[in-house]
Amino acid sequence: MIDLAGIDDVIASGPYQATWHSLSRHASPSWFADAKFGIFTHWGLYTVPEFRNEWYSRNMYIQGYPEFEHHRATYGPQSSFGYKDFIPLFNAEAFDPDEWLDLFEQAGARYYFPVSEHHDGFQMYASELSHWNTVDMGPHRDILGELRDACIRHGMHFATSNHRAEHWWFMGHGREFDSDVREPMNKGDFYWPAQPEPDNQDLFSVPRPTTAFLEDWLLRVCEIIDAYRPEMLYFDWWVQHESFKPYLAKLAAFYYNRAAAWGIPVSICYKDDALAWGSGVVDVERGGFAAPQAFVWQTDTSIARNSWCYTETLEYKSLQELLVSLLDAVSKNGNLLLNVGPRADGSIAEHDRRLLAGIGAWMKANAEGIYETRPWKLSQEGPTKPAEGAFADQQAVVWTEKDFRFTSKDGSIYAFCLNPQGAEELSISSFAAYHDGQRAPFHGIISKVEQLGVGPVPYERRNEGLLIRQARRQADMSETPVGFKISVA
């Protein structure tokens, strides 16, 4: 069983110390820069009610919230049926980890991030630190372990995310009225510590997490590292709070030293400057950057605009929008981590399956311009400018046949038209013979243009741009981005 002394021993014996000076010298794994596309899954107790989103455990205790009223009408008062009473209903009778990984592999994902513990505090793995987990309760299965084994069988990189930090305040509203959260509570209890909710963007908000909570957080994550050896970790935003800083440094040193001993390249995905620059992989939730970055980064987003877990009211994105998210990230030196929310019983809904199948069909034709690529001198051209930064995906962008994204590999350039709209000819101004009377960005010699998944297509380099006559595609793919390989003599 992991303990604090054991964590200190690992830190003392390895190449990394618990200082940001040391940790900032850690290199992110090369496999991550090549993989480009991963799958995220949010699955846990919060899926049982299938109502609104994954914050059900918090919102059902906030008087006046839709979850509060829905819960009372459906299950009864929170004093007699609390969040913990969903555990016996979470039996995962349709859960088949290999079926999940079949879908993710066929979609073209190269790595997989299941959530090990969400803000609700229910562990999806075997734990010696708490019995509030899926082995001792609910489905009586090591969900994380089964997913790891299936992931490895499918030749994919296994990673996991942990959202325990927010549990400091996540159940706190249940103390404000007659609910089961007001029952006597000790360290380690399911709802513990249920503190008042702060301004969760405030780096110095109070009450600050206590030493007991922070040490428990550290032990839980180190337990996951030792038991499941993930190739990457991901933390949600609230580890940015200043109280976590020394514990994050310890965690990173422990993880990186363990990985060095195992010979496994690893890294930590983080957002909002929670870690020191260079000590992990920058993540932008539901958004990205306006221009290519010198560093490898990731955007995590979901197939639905309004929830990370499955509900009956999902606002699904289109296949085109999901593919553009991938292309935009990859063209700017980023990866896409795309979330799917399995249903409470462990099945994956039909619409989710169709979207994954659509991505997979597109990737079969276009993967050459995605995997192992790097940014070109330009990442994009076109009149449409998407919003930059986190949560930029709350409204769909209307792309045109003039909007392109570029990647490069092995001396070739890949150009993707984001919305060909069935046009017979497409024009890329960055490859013009001359551009507005000036030399165009590309001044080399083109030897061949191929449409990905099809083969060579006619092209002509004119003053206004490189004109390409695209081949006809299947009807179900006609509105998705089309890719071209531009070979240089």
Salt bridges, closest charged atoms under 4 A:
ASP8 OD1 - LYS250 NZ 3.02
ASP34 OD1 - ARG374 NH2 2.82
GLU50 OE1 - ARG343 NH2 2.99
GLU67 OE1 - ARG52 NH1 3.04
ASP98 OD2 - ARG153 NH2 2.81
ASP98 OD1 - HIS154 ND1 3.82
GLU99 OE2 - ARG353 NH2 2.69
ASP102 OD1 - HIS154 NE2 2.60
GLU117 OE2 - ARG164 NH1 2.86
GLU117 OE1 - ARG220 NH1 3.28
GLU146 OE1 - ARG141 NH2 2.68
GLU166 OE1 - HIS119 ND1 3.29
GLU176 OE2 - HIS173 ND1 3.04
ASP180 OD2 - LYS84 NZ 2.88
GLU183 OE2 - LYS84 NZ 3.88
GLU197 OE1 - ARG58 NE 2.90
GLU197 OE1 - HIS173 NE2 2.74
ASP216 OD2 - ARG164 NH2 3.37
ASP216 OD2 - ARG220 NE 2.79
ASP226 OD1 - ARG258 NE 2.70
GLU231 OE1 - HIS157 ND1 2.77
ASP236 OD2 - HIS119 NE2 3.57
ASP236 OD2 - HIS163 ND1 3.23
ASP236 OD1 - LYS271 NZ 2.86
GLU242 OE2 - ARG208 NE 2.59
GLU285 OE1 - LYS271 NZ 2.63
GLU321 OE2 - ARG305 NH1 2.85
ASP328 OD1 - LYS332 NZ 2.80
ASP328 OD1 - ARG405 NE 2.77
GLU368 OE2 - LYS485 NZ 3.01
GLU372 OE2 - ARG110 NH1 3.34
ASP393 OD2 - ARG286 NH1 2.75
ASP393 OD2 - LYS317 NZ 2.59
GLU424 OE1 - ARG469 NH1 3.22
GLU425 OE2 - ARG469 NH2 3.55
ASP436 OD2 - HIS435 NE2 3.69
GLU450 OE2 - LYS448 NZ 3.87
GLU460 OE1 - ARG462 NH2 3.18
GLU464 OE2 - ARG462 NH1 3.80
